[in-house]
Amino acid sequence: TCALPIYLFMSLEALIFDVDGTLANTERDGHLVAFNLAFEELGLDWVWSNELYHELLDVTGGQLRIKHYLKNHKPEFTHDDLDNFVASIHKLKTKIYVRLMAEGAVPLRPGVERLFAEAREAGLRLAIATTTTPANVDALIANTLGREALDWFEVIGAGDVVPNLKPAGDIYHYVLEKMNIDPKNCIAFEDSHNGIVSATDAHLKTLITVNEYTNSHQFDEAIVILNNLGEPNKPFTMIEGDATDATFVNVDYLRGLHAKHC
């Protein structure tokens, strides 16, 4: 809790969002499906189950995830140019993922579209901090909110614009620098342990909405942990945090949360 006098409170100016698992359940319904379709198309006998993918998600970045899988689950597999081979798999997987998004395979999670609209109405700045590819971000946003919604975000930090992926804090430092904003004036939205470690490294306060892959993760630094953002007719479930009369996350709720944890 902030010990400063009320007049010295930092005001909430910006919301910074992770993408996969936070905005939509893209991991299960998008990325996992796309990986398996890519393997099949390339004639590989690799099949990732939901359980295996749960484990593989501890590794951020699709190419690193494939390499981790080969090292730990297919140690007998060899290739003369592994880096390029893995890159080609990931390129095909991204193409398939974009197609799945265009088919409407993955809706936004509860409360996401509403909160974007309310935040914009209130004049809050919006940004994205993710280590998925820019093409994946574009596909999700364009096919759920419309292509014009990409302009809602002042900065879209995505892909390999930074040297180190989450849990390193690089992507959040990048976004904050581009926005020229103090992290004390922001709230980050994440769904995973790697995500909150990354956000915390950049001194951001973080709201967590868990999903089936992350509901057992540790979130020691979270200001609140919810099952989702909720809707007026579909309340969130508070997993950890201060008791509140709020039943869904809106701008007033976030301002109160921010003031309490500044």
C-alpha positions as CSV (number, residue, x, y, z in Angstrom):
1,T,0.0,0.0,0.0
2,C,1.3,3.5,-0.9
3,A,2.3,5.5,2.2
4,L,2.4,8.9,0.3
5,P,-0.2,11.6,1.0
6,I,-3.2,11.4,-1.3
7,Y,-2.1,14.4,-3.4
8,L,1.1,12.7,-4.3
9,F,-0.5,9.6,-5.7
10,M,0.6,8.7,-9.2
11,S,-2.4,8.7,-11.6
12,L,-3.3,5.7,-13.8
13,E,-2.5,6.7,-17.4
14,A,-1.9,3.5,-19.3
15,L,-2.9,-0.2,-19.6
16,I,-0.4,-2.6,-21.1
17,F,-1.6,-6.0,-22.2
18,D,0.0,-9.4,-22.9
19,V,-1.7,-11.2,-25.7
20,D,-1.6,-15.1,-25.6
21,G,-3.8,-16.4,-22.8
22,T,-4.6,-12.8,-21.6
23,L,-6.6,-11.3,-24.4
24,A,-7.8,-14.7,-25.7
25,N,-7.3,-18.4,-25.1
26,T,-5.0,-18.5,-28.2
27,E,-2.7,-21.1,-26.7
28,R,-5.1,-24.0,-26.6
29,D,-7.4,-23.0,-29.5
30,G,-4.9,-21.4,-31.8
31,H,-1.2,-22.0,-31.3
32,L,-1.5,-25.7,-30.3
33,V,-3.8,-26.5,-33.2
34,A,-1.4,-24.6,-35.6
35,F,1.7,-26.4,-34.3
36,N,0.1,-29.8,-34.9
37,L,-1.2,-28.9,-38.3
38,A,2.2,-27.6,-39.3
39,F,3.9,-30.9,-38.1
40,E,1.3,-32.9,-40.1
41,E,1.8,-30.8,-43.3
42,L,5.5,-31.3,-43.1
43,G,5.2,-35.1,-42.7
44,L,6.5,-35.1,-39.1
45,D,5.2,-37.6,-36.7
46,W,5.1,-35.1,-33.8
47,V,1.8,-34.6,-32.0
48,W,1.6,-32.2,-29.1
49,S,-1.2,-33.1,-26.6
50,N,-2.8,-30.5,-24.4
51,E,-0.9,-31.9,-21.4
52,L,2.4,-31.7,-23.2
53,Y,1.7,-28.2,-24.4
54,H,1.0,-27.2,-20.9
55,E,4.6,-28.2,-20.1
56,L,6.1,-26.6,-23.2
57,L,4.5,-23.3,-22.4
58,D,7.1,-22.8,-19.7
59,V,9.4,-21.9,-22.7
60,T,8.5,-18.6,-24.3
61,G,8.8,-18.2,-28.1
62,G,7.7,-20.7,-30.7
63,Q,11.1,-21.6,-32.1
64,L,12.6,-22.1,-28.6
65,R,9.6,-24.2,-27.7
66,I,10.2,-26.5,-30.7
67,K,13.9,-26.8,-29.8
68,H,13.1,-27.6,-26.2
69,Y,10.7,-30.3,-27.4
70,L,13.3,-31.9,-29.6
71,K,15.9,-31.8,-26.9
72,N,13.7,-33.3,-24.2
73,H,11.2,-35.5,-26.2
74,K,12.9,-36.3,-29.5
75,P,16.6,-36.5,-28.6
76,E,17.2,-39.0,-31.4
77,F,16.1,-36.3,-34.0
78,T,19.0,-34.7,-36.0
79,H,19.1,-32.2,-38.8
80,D,22.1,-30.6,-40.6
81,D,20.7,-27.1,-40.2
82,L,18.5,-27.2,-37.1
83,D,18.0,-23.4,-36.7
84,N,16.7,-23.0,-40.3
85,F,14.6,-26.1,-40.1
86,V,12.9,-24.9,-36.9
87,A,12.5,-21.5,-38.3
88,S,10.7,-23.0,-41.4
89,I,8.4,-25.0,-39.1
90,H,7.6,-21.9,-37.1
91,K,6.9,-19.8,-40.3
92,L,4.4,-22.4,-41.5
93,K,2.8,-22.6,-38.0
94,T,2.4,-18.8,-38.0
95,K,0.7,-18.9,-41.5
96,I,-1.7,-21.6,-40.2
97,Y,-2.4,-19.6,-37.0
98,V,-3.3,-16.5,-39.0
99,R,-5.7,-18.6,-41.1
100,L,-7.3,-20.0,-38.0
101,M,-7.8,-16.5,-36.6
102,A,-9.4,-15.4,-39.9
103,E,-11.8,-18.3,-39.5
104,G,-12.8,-16.9,-36.1
105,A,-11.3,-19.9,-34.2
106,V,-10.5,-17.9,-31.0
107,P,-12.8,-15.3,-29.4
108,L,-11.6,-12.7,-26.9
109,R,-11.8,-13.6,-23.2
110,P,-14.7,-12.1,-21.2
111,G,-14.4,-8.4,-20.5
112,V,-11.6,-7.7,-22.9
113,E,-13.5,-5.9,-25.6
114,R,-15.6,-3.9,-23.1
115,L,-12.5,-2.8,-21.1
116,F,-10.8,-1.6,-24.3
117,A,-13.8,0.5,-25.1
118,E,-14.1,1.9,-21.6
119,A,-10.4,2.7,-21.3
120,R,-10.4,4.5,-24.6
121,E,-13.5,6.5,-23.6
122,A,-11.7,7.4,-20.3
123,G,-8.6,8.6,-22.2
124,L,-6.3,5.9,-21.0
125,R,-3.4,4.9,-23.2
126,L,-3.2,1.3,-24.4
127,A,-0.2,-0.8,-25.4
128,I,0.7,-4.4,-26.0
129,A,3.8,-6.2,-24.7
130,T,4.1,-9.8,-26.0
131,T,6.7,-12.1,-27.4
132,T,4.5,-13.7,-30.0
133,T,5.0,-12.5,-33.6
134,P,3.5,-9.3,-34.9
135,A,1.6,-11.3,-37.5
136,N,-0.1,-13.3,-34.7
137,V,-1.1,-10.1,-32.9
138,D,-2.4,-8.5,-36.1
139,A,-4.5,-11.6,-36.8
140,L,-6.1,-11.8,-33.4
141,I,-6.9,-8.1,-33.1
142,A,-8.1,-7.7,-36.7
143,N,-10.3,-10.8,-36.6
144,T,-11.9,-10.0,-33.3
145,L,-12.1,-6.2,-33.1
146,G,-11.5,-5.2,-36.7
147,R,-8.3,-4.0,-38.4
148,E,-8.9,-0.4,-37.3
149,A,-8.5,-1.6,-33.7
150,L,-4.8,-2.0,-34.2
151,D,-4.6,1.8,-34.1
152,W,-6.0,1.8,-30.5
153,F,-2.6,0.7,-29.3
154,E,0.0,3.4,-29.0
155,V,2.8,0.8,-29.0
156,I,2.6,-2.9,-30.0
157,G,5.7,-4.5,-28.7
158,A,5.8,-7.9,-30.3
159,G,8.2,-10.6,-31.7
160,D,11.9,-10.3,-31.5
161,V,12.2,-6.5,-31.2
162,V,14.1,-7.2,-28.0
163,P,17.0,-9.6,-27.4
164,N,15.4,-11.6,-24.6
165,L,11.9,-13.0,-24.4
166,K,9.8,-13.3,-21.3
167,P,10.4,-13.9,-18.4
168,A,13.1,-11.3,-19.1
169,G,11.7,-7.8,-18.7
170,D,13.0,-6.5,-22.1
171,I,9.6,-6.3,-23.9
172,Y,8.0,-4.2,-21.1
173,H,11.1,-2.0,-20.9
174,Y,10.8,-1.5,-24.6
175,V,7.2,-0.6,-24.5
176,L,7.6,1.8,-21.6
177,E,10.5,3.5,-23.3
178,K,8.5,3.9,-26.6
179,M,5.6,5.4,-24.6
180,N,7.9,7.6,-22.6
181,I,5.9,6.8,-19.4
182,D,6.7,5.9,-15.8
183,P,5.8,2.4,-14.9
184,K,4.1,3.8,-11.8
185,N,1.4,5.2,-14.0
186,C,0.6,1.9,-15.6
187,I,-1.1,-1.5,-14.9
188,A,0.0,-4.6,-16.8
189,F,-2.3,-7.5,-17.7
190,E,-0.8,-11.0,-17.7
191,D,-1.8,-14.6,-17.3
192,S,1.4,-16.5,-16.6
193,H,4.3,-16.7,-14.2
194,N,6.8,-15.8,-17.0
195,G,4.6,-12.8,-17.8
196,I,4.4,-11.4,-14.3
197,V,8.2,-11.9,-13.8
198,S,8.7,-9.9,-17.0
199,A,6.3,-7.1,-16.0
200,T,7.7,-6.9,-12.4
201,D,11.3,-6.6,-13.8
202,A,10.0,-3.4,-15.5
203,H,8.5,-2.2,-12.1
204,L,4.9,-2.6,-13.3
205,K,2.0,-3.5,-11.1
206,T,0.2,-6.5,-12.6
207,L,-3.4,-7.8,-12.8
208,I,-3.6,-11.5,-13.5
209,T,-6.4,-13.4,-15.3
210,V,-5.5,-17.1,-15.2
211,N,-6.5,-19.7,-17.7
212,E,-6.3,-23.5,-17.8
213,Y,-2.6,-23.5,-18.4
214,T,-1.7,-21.0,-15.7
215,N,-4.1,-21.5,-12.8
216,S,-1.5,-23.3,-10.8
217,H,1.3,-20.7,-11.4
218,Q,2.8,-18.6,-8.7
219,F,1.9,-14.9,-8.8
220,D,3.5,-13.5,-5.7
221,E,3.8,-9.9,-7.1
222,A,0.2,-9.7,-8.5
223,I,-2.0,-6.9,-7.2
224,V,-5.0,-9.1,-7.9
225,I,-5.6,-12.6,-9.4
226,L,-8.9,-13.2,-11.2
227,N,-10.4,-15.9,-13.4
228,N,-11.2,-13.3,-16.0
229,L,-12.1,-9.6,-16.3
230,G,-15.8,-10.3,-15.9
231,E,-18.9,-8.7,-17.5
232,P,-21.8,-6.9,-15.9
233,N,-23.9,-10.1,-16.3
234,K,-21.0,-12.5,-15.7
235,P,-19.0,-11.6,-12.6
236,F,-15.3,-12.4,-12.2
237,T,-14.1,-14.8,-9.5
238,M,-11.6,-13.3,-7.1
239,I,-8.8,-15.9,-6.6
240,E,-6.5,-13.6,-4.6
241,G,-6.7,-9.9,-3.7
242,D,-8.5,-7.4,-1.6
243,A,-12.3,-7.9,-1.1
244,T,-14.3,-5.5,-3.3
245,D,-17.9,-4.8,-4.3
246,A,-16.8,-4.8,-7.9
247,T,-18.0,-7.8,-10.0
248,F,-16.2,-6.9,-13.3
249,V,-13.0,-5.0,-14.1
250,N,-13.7,-1.4,-15.4
251,V,-11.8,1.8,-15.3
252,D,-13.0,2.8,-11.9
253,Y,-12.0,-0.5,-10.4
254,L,-8.5,-0.2,-12.0
255,R,-8.1,3.3,-10.7
256,G,-8.9,2.2,-7.2
257,L,-6.6,-0.8,-7.5
258,H,-3.8,1.4,-8.8
259,A,-4.2,4.0,-6.0
260,K,-4.1,1.2,-3.4
261,H,-0.9,-0.4,-4.8
262,C,1.0,2.6,-6.1
